[in-house]
Amino acid sequence: MVIDIETLEDRYIDSCRRHDVFPNSSILSSLFKAEVKKSNHELCSLEILIDDLKDADIAPLFDLCMNFDASEIEAVDVRNESSCVLNGEYALSLMRAINQKLRVVHLQDPSFGKDFLRDISQRGLACQVLTLRCSRFRKLNFMGEFMHIHTLNLDFSSSLTSFQEDCFNCMPNLMRLSMCDTRITNLWTTVAALSKLPSLIELRFQYWQYCNDAVTSFISSSGKSDDTADFSLLDSVPFIGEPYTYTTELTDPNFNAEDPLRNFYSFDEEVINHDVQSMVEDSSDDSEVDFTSRHHKYWLSDVFPGWSSEVPRQNENEDGEESLQAAFTDSNADVSMKYMSRHASPICYEKHYREFMIASLPNLKNLDNMPIRKIDKERATGIFSQYFEYLPYKWKHKESVVSILQKREIKSVHNKVQSSKHRLSYPSGKSQYFYSRSLSAAKLGSSTWPILHPLSFVGCELDKGFHPRQFEYHPSDSSLMVFGTLDGEVVVINHETEHIVSYIPSLGAMNSVLGLCWLKKYPSKLIAGSDNGSLKLYDIYHIPRKVTGLHGNFGCVTFDEFDQLTSVHVNSMDELFLASGYSRNVALYDINSGKRLQVFTDMHRGHINVVKFANHSPSIFATSSFDHDVKMWDLRQKPIHPCFTVSSSRGNVMVCFSPDDEYILASAVDNEVRQYLAVDGRLHLVFDIAPTESSQNYTRSYYMNGRDYIISGSCDEHIRICCAQTGRRLRDISLEGRNLGSSVFVQSLRGDPFRDFNMSVLAAYMRPGSKSKIVKINLLASSDHANKDDSDDLRPCPFHSMGG
């Protein structure tokens, strides 16, 4: 027999007597409201506000929950809207006791700690709608049972930066997801995680609010300022097709999306006042920097080219679909409507964000509360093919490694049948690199989360931690790397085994090592230069292997100093090297004699950040300067006048030659990266990387996979990988420290010259006292299948000295 609500109330009061506690007035009120709803033939739902509960209230409330399955109660909503005194474990037990009739869980108290969130993510909940406002998730990883959930709201989770690859596998029915004002930035890992949601049709990383000529200040009816009103307004905004209160329509997966913008924008003028700082402020135990809510605002026309920010009066667009204006009532006919982005997560500021998401998630119907029309999908497809690479080397479809290896074996057998006198043939129209590139495309296509491995060093007898400042791969030994430290040390390591090969102490003569360069013909020798002007040539065969306290010259050659040095580079014949620094001069040295041959003065109008010899022409070199110019020089012509000069709109941080010397790559402040023909300086390509408008966003770029791709990293953002021939972006790699406050930035980076789609990055922390780390990145292997310990300190998400 069904238990009526009056009987439920009696049983609750009896249970309170048994447990010697007073009945909670909030629970009695909720039971009364449920009775009223039943009498009005509405959904008989019960709301439990845990803000009003104390630990003593839980025992009788558990007894009440045991009766829900056999009662008239059709749904139970559990809410938390302010500071809560209830123990988190009791709150979890309460939600699980409600069981299958649990409909909505709405939590926004940041005092619920990590164990509370971990329990939810690992064990799951039976609710249909889950709101976890201001949660402390850093890397989202849901593993429990969430079979009934169709709406998930993680707005204002200011710690949230990334996703585990399979974090949404347990939510097959999730249709609506909101992550406004998080710290999500990476398009590729975001799409890879969201693609595991087969039912997802609505996604929100920001919301579009409209204003008109009469209302532009966004002041709430209570007179609160823009910030507080804004936070409350987002709290009121439903998903498209939903009303403003959680009622039957919210839990009905078959909602009606008709008139989406009317539903979205006609919110009640009454807004609830919140203490914004307490809501947005991250209270994580290991947070050291307060990342508050973003309040950047931009207009609809800035993001949707071709859409006027003033909506035209019409009923249908050129596709015969309902226009934006049709979503408004006629009372707005005389009002100029404009749309403004509010509470956008950083991913929204990525160039072509909307087109990328639409093209990558074809089942989406609404993005950021804007409907996705047929014309939007067509535009997104075009933009994606123009600016992004789906797979490397223009591969259009993912293919398994096994399939490629089988094709290679079949071809190998076919070639053996041919006459040994004939040249080895390759598939029609395909180069000798066809299979290696096919394998790279297959592996990279299945590895959205690359392996990030911070190097640790074995073989130190002293209890010493290094502070790397610059590094270089060895040009002929694939296992070796050298790095210089902020303390003036030079360390040669086997980066495959992480063993120290040679250690050169500072000897009190060097400060930060900013310049390093291996000799090519004499692979045991290298040049090291520090910012105090010291320049030395070392032979690693004559240097002790282990870190000791002993001092000695180790047979090194000392050159005349170059004050405030930032860069050194050896020519292709190992005869000469150049040094530059915080001056307008460049010094030329003879390696054999150990003498400085000449100082070329006033080569630029500003200081010269980097000087680079060509890889194959021993007399050709290039310089880059903060005076906005990059210049090519020839020693045979006595470099008084450059061969050519090219200019950037901002100061140039560095320049380098492609491995075959066909191009030079120039990187200027704030993501201005250009490629020129080395023969005459003609512009070949401008890489489409959005600026951050920061004068401190020092950008460095190098080649990878020979000259096929470029890698670009900067102080304010993640690493970008672009095709060197088309400029299309292949992938972004985000660096994220263990602690929220430990923001990581790129101080230097190099492509591995021996391994395709491998690189190393010198990652430095903003946090004072933190050590920089050399991080090896393998794009062809997935971090989710590697040792998790490697990703604790750096996950796939300043020292502003100029060297490269």
Buried (B, 14 or more C-beta within 10 A) or exposed (E): EEBBBEBBBEBBBEBBEEBEBEBBEBBBEBBEBBBEBBEEEEBBBBBBBBBBBBEEBBBBBBBBBEBBEEBBBBBBBBBBBEEBEBBBEBBBBBBBBBEEBBBBBBBBBBEBEBEBBEBBBEEBBBBBBBBBBBBBBBBBBBBBEBEBBBBBBBBBBBBBBBBBBEBBBBBBBBBBBBBBBBBBBBBBBBBBBBBBBEEBBBBBBBBBBBBEEEEEEBEBEEEBEBBBBBBBBBBBBBBBBBEBEBBEBBBEEEBEBEBBBEBBBEBEEEBEEBEBEBBBBBBBEBBBEEBBBBEEBBBBBEBBEEBEBBBEEEEEBEEEEBBBBBBBEEEBEEBEBBBBBBBBBBBBBBBBBBBBBBBBBEEBBBBBBBBBBEEBBEBBBEBBEEBBBBBBBEBEEEBEBEEBBEBBEEBEEEEEEEEEEEEEEBEEEEEEBBBBBBBBBBBBBBBBBBBBBBBEBEBBEEEEEBBBBBBBBBBEBBBBBBBBBBBBBBBBBBBEEBEBBBBBBBBEEBBBBBBBBBBBEEBBBBBBBBBBBBBBBBBBEBBBEEBEEEEEEBEBBEBEBBEBBBBBBBBBBBBBBBBBBBBBBBBBBBBEEEEBEEEBEEBBEBBBBBBBBBBEBBBBBBBBBBBBBBBBBBBEEEBEEBBBBBBBEBBBBBBBBBBEBEBBBBBBBBBBBBBBBBEEBEEBBEBBBEBBEBEEBBBBBBBBBBBBBBBBBBBBBBBBBBBBBEBBBBBBBBBBBBBBBBBBBBBBBBBBBEBBBBBBBBBBBBBEEBEBBBBBBBBBBBBBEBEEEBBEBBBBBBBEBBBB
